[in-house]
Amino acid sequence: MAPLTIVARLKAKPGHEAELEKELRGLVAPTRAEKGCLNYDLHRSHQDPGLFIFHENWESRELWDAHMNSPHLAAFAEKQSSLTESWELFDGEKIG
């Protein structure tokens, strides 16, 4: 089975760009230490400094599901609505 690929796109509310970036940066180290995390990379747009993308690969959907229930992600979820204008997830697999 191919690894699970996740692309998460988060857009900061106006005036909350720096705060969102700080919160997202805080997710990187604990997530990279999780079982099944192959990569967890945070990117910021050059054109829109309030637009962030996570590119993630996981050994399995089950291990990603465990990540989604982790304490650090739960803590972020409590703050997310006050910091983000929008967010969306892509999940799939590498095919080429």
PLY file of the C-alpha trace (Angstrom):
ply
format ascii 1.0
element vertex 96
property float x
property float y
property float z
element edge 95
property int vertex1
property int vertex2
end_header
0.00 0.00 0.00
1.28 3.46 -0.94
1.89 6.01 1.81
-0.92 8.45 2.51
-0.22 11.98 1.27
-1.90 14.93 2.94
-1.80 18.53 1.77
-3.36 20.96 4.24
-3.97 24.55 3.11
-4.61 27.18 5.78
-5.36 30.85 5.15
-4.87 33.25 8.06
-7.49 35.77 9.04
-6.25 39.30 8.27
-3.99 40.48 11.07
-3.36 36.94 12.36
-0.65 35.86 9.91
2.24 35.91 12.40
0.23 34.22 15.14
-0.93 31.45 12.80
2.63 30.92 11.58
3.85 30.60 15.17
1.16 28.03 15.98
1.84 26.03 12.81
5.59 26.02 13.42
4.85 24.60 16.86
3.21 21.55 15.28
6.25 20.53 13.22
8.60 18.95 15.80
6.01 16.94 17.76
4.40 15.70 14.55
7.70 14.63 13.00
8.30 12.55 16.14
5.01 10.66 15.74
4.91 7.04 14.68
4.30 6.72 10.95
5.23 10.27 9.97
7.44 10.09 6.88
7.57 13.87 6.38
5.72 16.90 7.69
6.79 20.05 5.91
5.39 23.53 6.43
5.46 26.08 3.58
4.45 29.76 3.33
3.43 31.44 0.08
5.70 34.12 -1.38
2.70 35.88 -2.92
0.45 35.70 0.15
2.26 35.59 3.53
-0.96 34.50 5.22
-1.24 31.30 3.17
0.36 28.15 4.57
0.62 24.62 3.23
1.57 21.44 5.05
2.85 18.63 2.82
2.73 15.35 4.75
3.32 11.68 4.06
2.25 8.94 6.46
2.86 5.20 6.51
-0.89 4.57 6.76
-4.26 6.26 7.19
-4.53 4.73 10.67
-1.33 6.45 11.80
-2.50 9.75 10.29
-5.82 9.32 12.13
-3.83 8.91 15.36
-1.99 12.15 14.51
-5.31 13.92 14.03
-6.20 12.92 17.60
-2.84 13.90 19.11
-2.75 16.38 22.01
-0.80 19.01 20.05
-3.26 18.93 17.16
-6.23 19.04 19.54
-4.73 22.14 21.19
-4.30 23.78 17.79
-7.87 22.88 16.79
-9.15 24.94 19.72
-7.40 28.04 18.32
-7.88 27.36 14.62
-11.20 29.14 14.09
-9.89 32.36 15.65
-6.77 32.33 13.44
-7.88 30.92 10.09
-10.14 32.35 7.44
-10.25 29.00 5.65
-8.61 25.60 5.56
-8.88 22.53 3.39
-7.37 19.05 3.23
-6.35 16.91 0.30
-5.68 13.26 0.96
-4.42 10.86 -1.64
-1.43 8.87 -2.77
1.55 9.44 -5.04
0.91 7.86 -8.42
3.79 9.10 -10.51
0 1
1 2
2 3
3 4
4 5
5 6
6 7
7 8
8 9
9 10
10 11
11 12
12 13
13 14
14 15
15 16
16 17
17 18
18 19
19 20
20 21
21 22
22 23
23 24
24 25
25 26
26 27
27 28
28 29
29 30
30 31
31 32
32 33
33 34
34 35
35 36
36 37
37 38
38 39
39 40
40 41
41 42
42 43
43 44
44 45
45 46
46 47
47 48
48 49
49 50
50 51
51 52
52 53
53 54
54 55
55 56
56 57
57 58
58 59
59 60
60 61
61 62
62 63
63 64
64 65
65 66
66 67
67 68
68 69
69 70
70 71
71 72
72 73
73 74
74 75
75 76
76 77
77 78
78 79
79 80
80 81
81 82
82 83
83 84
84 85
85 86
86 87
87 88
88 89
89 90
90 91
91 92
92 93
93 94
94 95
